Amino acid sequence: TKAFTAALIASLVDQGKGKYDQRTADLLGIASPDATHVKTTLADLLGMRGNLEANPKRGWQTYQRMPGTLAFRRQALAQDVLTTPPQGIKLGEFNYSNIGFALIGHIAEIWAGQPYEQALEASILKPLRIRSAGFGPNPVNEPQPHIDGVPIIADYPDNPPVLNPAGCLHMSLGDWSKWVKEVMLSMRGDASILP
C-alpha cells in the first residue's frame, strides 16, 4: 500500500498541488509542532527519514475509535505525533514508519479534496484497470490472517482503516501484476500514469 500511496502523492506533486520540500507540519496545519518536527518535509516522510516512530504510542485503535471521518482521525494522529518529541529518532535517520505513510495519505486527501481512498481509486487504481482492490480484510473466500496455520479471531482482522495509506490495500495477483508492470515501465520512461 505504501508504494501506491507514494505514487498518489507523486501524481499530486506532478499536478502542482504541492512540493516534496514542503514542511509536514505546515501541510497539515499544525500550528505549534514540537521542535524536532519543525523541519520535517514530505520528502523525509516518503524516505522514512521523518523522525517518526513506526506506530503511535497511544495505539491505532485510539484513532479508530474516534468519531468522525477517517480524514478527521488522521488529522488527530498528525496533531498528536507532530506535537510530541520522538524517542531516540533523529531527522534524516531511517526509521520504518507506518505513521509517516498515514500522514502522507492525509496530505494526499487534503490536496485531492477527497478522501484518500477515493483519490487513490481515481488516480491510480482506475487508470490501471485494477478492479479487485479493496481496503480492509480479504473477502471470506480469500486467504485470512493466521499464525502457524491457526486463523486469527479478532473483532477486525486487519489494520484499522485510519492506517489505510500505510498497509490495508489488497488485490488479486493479476491486478498486482498490472501495478508491477506500470512500475517497471516507469523505470524506462514508458509508463502511462507514473512519471
N, C-alpha and C positions, 0 to 999 in steps of 0.2 A: 504494500500500500504506500509505503514511503516513496517509492520510485514514481508512482502515479501522482502523488501529492507534489513532488518536486517538478514533474512535468507540467502540472496545472499552474503552479506559481510561475514557472518559466514562460508559459504561454501568456500569462497576465503581464509579466515584465515586457515581453515582446510587443504586447498591445499598448505599452506605455502607461500602464496602471500604476506602476511603481518601479523601484530600483533595488538591486541587491545590496547596495551600500547604505540603505536607509536603516536607521536605528529601530530596533524592535519595539522598544517602549514607546517611541513616537508613533509607529504604525498602529499600535494597539491602544493608544490614548492613555497610557499610564503616566499620570502627572508627576508622581514622585517615586521613580524607580530606585531600588537600592543602588548605591554607588557602584557595586560590582556589575550591574546590568546596564548602566548608562550607555556604554559604548557598543554593546552587543548589536550586531546587524543581522539582517535577513540572511546574508551570505554565511555568517557564523552559524546560524541555526541549521542551514542546509548542509553544512560540513560537519555538523555535530561538534562544533567548537564554540558554542554559545554559552558556556559556563552554566548549563542547566543539568540538573540531575536526571537520571533515567525516568523516574516516576515521582509523582508528588508525595510529599511526606504524609499528607492527610489521606492519601489513597484515592484511586479513581472513583470509587463508589461515592465518595463525598460529593463529587461534582455530578455524578449520575443521578443522585437523589434530589438534587436541587430542582425547584420548579423552573419553568421557562424553557425557551428553545435551546438547542444544542449550542447555538452561537452565544447565547447568554451565559451558558455554563462554561464555554471555552474562554469567554471574557473574564469570568470569575477565576478560572485557573490562571490566566495571564496576570491578573491583579495579584493573586497570591504569590506566584513564583517570582515575578519581576520586582516585587517589593520586599523580598526576603533574600538574604545572602546565601549563596550556595555553600555547601560544606566541602571544603578542600578541592574545589574545582576552579580553575582559572580560565579566563577568556583566552581562546586560542589553543587550549589543550583539547585533544579528542576525548569526548565522553559520550557514549551512546545515550541518546535521549528521546524517549517517546514524547516527553513534554514538548521538546522543540518542534516536532512534527505536528503535534496538536495545535501549537501556536501558528505554524506555517499554514495549516489548513484554515485557521481562523482568519489570518491575514488574507488568504485567497477568497474567503467568503465576503470579507469586507470589500475587497477590490472588485469582486464579481457582482456584488449587490444581490447575492442569493446564497442560500445555504451551501456549504462545502460540497455536500453530496450531489446536489443539483448541478453545481458548477463543474464538478468532475464528469458527470454524465454528459453534459452539453459540450464540454471542450475536449475531452479525451475518449471516453467510452463510446459515445455515439459515432463520432467521426471514424473510429477504428472498427465499427460494427461489432463491438463486444456486447453481446446480448445476455450472457448468463451471469454477469457480475451482480453482486449484491453485498450489502453490509450485514454484519451480524453472523449468527450461527449458520452453518451449512444447512441446506434443506434436509429433511429427515432421510431421504434416500441416498444421501451422500455421506462420506466419512465424518464421524463425530469425534470430538475430543476424548482422549483416553490416556491412561497411564498404564504401561505394561499390559495392554490389551483389555483393561477394565474401563468401561465407559465412566466418564466423569459426570456425576449427578450434581447439577447446580441450578439455581434459580435462573441464571442467564449464562449458558455455556460458551461465552466468548468475552472478549474485552467489551467494556461498556461503550455505547455509541459516542460518548464525548471524545473517545480516543479514535474514532473512525479515520482521521487523516494519518494516523501512525500505524494502523495494523488490523483493520477489521474487514477488508475487502476480500471477497472470494469470487472465483470464476472457474469455468471449465478449462481443461488443459488446451482445448482447441482455441478458446478465446485468449488464454495466456500466450499462446504462440503468436497471435496477431500482435500483441504488445512487444514480444521479443523481436519479431521481425521489424517492427517500427523502430525500435531502439537500434538494431543492427544497421538498418538503412540510414538512420540519422548519423551514424559514425562516418559514413561516406558522403553525407550531404544529400541523400535521396529520399528522406522521409517525407510523409505527407503532412504531419502535424508537429513533429519535433524538430526544432531548428538544429 
